[in-house]
Amino acid sequence: MKKGEENSSNKQTNMNGLLRCSRYAFGPNRLHYCGPDANSEISAYIQNKATDPGLEALLKAFQAMYPYLQLIAEANLIVDPFDDKVVEAYWIGNDLLKAVEKKKFCQHLLDVQKIKKRSGRAVFDCIVNKVLQGAVPQHSFHVLNVWKRTGHLEQEHTLESMDSCRVSWGKIEKIDGHFITVNTQPLECVGNKLMLGNPISKKVSRTFGADIDLEALKIGDLVSVHWGVICEKITPQQATNLKKYTLKHLEFVSL
C-alpha cells in the first residue's frame, strides 16, 4: 500500500471508530451519566455521519471509556485510540484484548480508573484477582465487576442499571417507527448468582431517526443496545463475542 493510500485508510478507520464510539457513548450521555453535557452535539455528528477534532475532544472527555481505549491501543501498538478495531474491542470484544498484559491492566485500574481510591483496598484487591484469573478490559468487565459507577454518579449499580449499562444484543422482532422490539436475554439474579436469563421481547429506541444505517434495519437483524438505545447492526460473530465476554465477566461476579 502506498503512503497516500495508507493515510487515507487510516483516516477512514479513525472516522469509522469515532462514529461507532459515538453510538455507544450516546445512550448514557443523553441520561447525563457519562461524558460532557454535549448530547445534542454527539447526536448531530452521528446523524450527519460527520467527524472532526471536535467530536474526538467530546469522546476524550468520557473519563472511564477513553482511558480503556488508550490501554487497548497501546497494548496493540496502535497509535489512535479511536481506531475502529480498538473501539470494537472495548464495546463488543475482539482479539485485541488478548494483547493487554495483566500487570498493565491492574496498574491501569489503580492509577487511571482509581478503583482503590474510589472503593477501598479490599474491593480493589478483589478486582485485581479477577484480572489475574482472566478478566479483560472489555466494557462488560467494568460494568459487572466494578460496582461503583465511574461517571457522574458515584453510587453502586443496581441489577436494572447493570442490565442497561452493559452492551446487550438481540434480534429484531418488530419495527414500529422510532421503536424496535428485540428478542434479548436480560440479566437475572438467581440466589446469589448473576446470570443471563431466558430470552424476552424488549422495546428499545431507534433514536437516530436520520441515520441511514438504522433506518435500514429490518426484522431478523442483530443489533447491539446500550442504555435502551440501539447502537448499530452487528454481525453474528460480533453477537457471539458480546455474549462470550459477558458470560466471562459474569463468572467473576460475587453478590
N, C-alpha and C positions, 0 to 999 in steps of 0.2 A: 504494500500500500504506500502510495506517495505521501509526502508530508502534508500537502494541501488536503488530500482525501482523508488522511488520518485526523487532522484538525477538525474537518467537517463532521467526521464520525463522532469525535469526542464531544463536539457541541451538541449534536443530536442526542447523544446518550445523556448529557447533562440536562437537556431540555426535557427529555422523557422522564428522567429521575426526579426533577423538580416538580413536574406536574403530578406524577404518581405520588410523591411525598405529600403534595398539597391535598390530594384527595383523601389521604388517610388522616392528615392533620386537621382537616376541616371540621369533622364531627365534634371532637372535644373543644375545638376553638370556638365554635358557634355557641357552645354552652358556657364559655368563659372558664373552662377547666385548665387549659394549657395554652401557652404561647401568648403573643401580644394581642391587644384589642384591635384586631385587624381582619375580622371575619368577612366583611364585605369586600375588602381588597383581595383576599385569598380566593373568594368565590368568583370574583371578576376574572382573575388570572385563569382559573380553571375553565370558566365558560368560554373565554376567548382563546383558549389554548395558547396562552402567551407566557413567556418567561423573560425576566431581566434581572439585573442585580438587586432590584427592589424586592422581588419575590424571594430571592436567596436570603436576603437580610431578614425577612419576616420569618422564614423557616429556621434560621440560625438562632432565633430568639426562643425556640422551644427548648427549655432547659434540660429536660431528660432525653428527648429524642435526638437532638443534634449531636451530643457527645457520643451516643451509641453509634451513630453513622460514622463519626470520626474513628472510633475504635475499630469498627469492621473494615473501613477503608485502609487504615494504617496497617492492619494485620495482613492485608492482601496486596500491599504496595500499590494501592490505587490513590492517585492524587486527590481526586474530587470526591468528597463525602456524599455528594448528590448524584454520583454515578448510578445509573438505573439498576444495576445488579446489586449495589450496596443497599439502595433503598428497598429493593425486593427482599434482600437478606434479612433486614431488620423487621419489616412489616409482615412478610409472608414466610420467609425462611428459604435458604438455598445453601449450596456447598461452600460459600464464602465464610460461613460461620465456623467451619472446621479449622480455619487458619488462626482463629483468635486463641492465643495461649491462655491457659487457666490463670497463670500468675498475673498477666496483664489485665485480664478481666476482673480479678479480685482487686487489683490496685485501682482500677477504674471505679469500681463500686465504692472504694474507700475515699479516694481523692477527688473524684469528679461528681459522682452521684451523692457522695457524702452520707451513705447509709448508716455508718456508725454514729455520726453526729446526730442524725435525724432520729434514729431508732434505738440507739444504745448498743453496747458491745455484744450482749447475748444474742440479739437479733442479727447483728452483722456476722458474728461467728457462724450462726446457723445458715445464713445465706452463702457465706464462703464455702461451707461444707457441701452445699448443693452444687456449687460451681465445680468443686473437686470431684463430685460424683457424675458430672456430665452436663450440667445446665449450660446453655449458650445464650449469647446476647441477642436473642430474638424477642420481639415485643411481649409475647405471652409470658416469658420468664419474669419480666419486671411486674407485669400486672398481677400474676398469680402468686408470686413469691416475695415481692417487696410490698408488704401490706399497706404501708403508708403512701398515699398518693404523693407524687413529686411535682405536681403542677401548682396551681394557686390554692388548692385545698390541702392543708396539712392534716389529714384525717385518714382513718383506716377505711379500706374498701369494705363494702357490703357485698353479699352474693349478687345482688342486682347490678351494682356498679362494676364489679369484676366482669360480669357477663356482657355488659355494654362496652367496657373498656378494651377487652380482648378483641382481636380481629376474628370475627366468625365467618363462616362461609355457608352458602345454601344454594339450592336450585330453585329457579323462579317457577312458581305455580300459577300466578295470576298477575296481570298488569292492569292497573286502574289509575290512569293519569299519572300524577306525581308519586303514587304509592304502588308498591310491588309486594306481593306475598311470596315469601320464600320458605322452602322446607329446610329446616335447620335444626341442629342439636343444641339445646340450651345447657348452661351449667346447672348442675343439681348437687345438693348436699344430702348425702345418704349416710346417716350416722355421723361419724367424724370424717367422712371422706368426700372430697370434691371430685365430681366426675362429669362427663358428658352424658346428658340424659337421652331419652328416646326422641326421635325427630318430631317437631311440631311445625305448624304453619304460623308464620310470624309476618306482620305487616311492617315494612320499612319504607323509608323515604328515598325517592329519586330526586334529590334536592336540586341538582344542576340541570334545570329544565332546558337550557340552551346548549347543553353539551351533546354533541353528535353521538359520541360513543354510548352514552347512557340512554339516549333517545332510541337507539337501535336495538336495545335489549329485547329479547323475546323469551317466551315460555320455554323452559328447559335449559336456559343458560345458567352457568355457575357464576356467582358473584361473591365478593367479599363485603363485609359490613362492619362499620366502626361507629359506635355511639348512635345506632339507629339510622345511619346513612349509608347507602350503597357507595362503595369506593370505586370499584371497577369490575368489569367482567374478567374472570380468571379462567385458566386452563384446568383440566382435570389434574395435571401434575401439581399445579400451584395449590389446588384444594387439598391434594394429598399431603403436600408439605405443611400446609397450615395445620392440618389435623395431626400430623406426626409431631410437630413441635409443641402443639397444645397438649397432647397426651404426655409427651416427655416431661413438660413442666408441671402438669397436674400430678405426676408421680411424686414430686418433691413437696407438695402442699401438705402442711400439717395444721389441722384446725384445733 
